[in-house]
Amino acid sequence: MYAVVNTGGKQYKVQKGETLRIEKIPGEVGSQVTFDKVLMVADGENVRLGQPLLEKAAVMASIVEQDKAKKILVFKYKRRKRYRRKQGHRQPYTAIRIDGIEA
């Protein structure tokens, strides 16, 4: 059984027991989170699609980690103009583990 969930402006295909990184959401490590923006639920041959969301469908998860991703460098450069700008960025994320899917 799997579901497609919308969170942080992105869509994720999730299954029970899976761990994934999503955009940062508030909450402490170990707390429970419920995603109610479920777009699709499939279990074997039965597929339910929402238009755009499914009613009475939810995905339960628990927060595993709150951290920042690896640093990326943003480097702007214009040749022959002595223009250089160097900046680093670390995107915050939340790692969650999917506990269950209610259809």
PyMOL commands that set and color helices and strands:
alter all, ss='L'
color gray80, all
select strands_A, chain A and resi 2-7+10-15+19-23+32-35+38-43+46-49+58-68+72-78+83-89+92-102
alter strands_A, ss='S'
color yellow, strands_A
deselect
rebuild
show_as cartoon
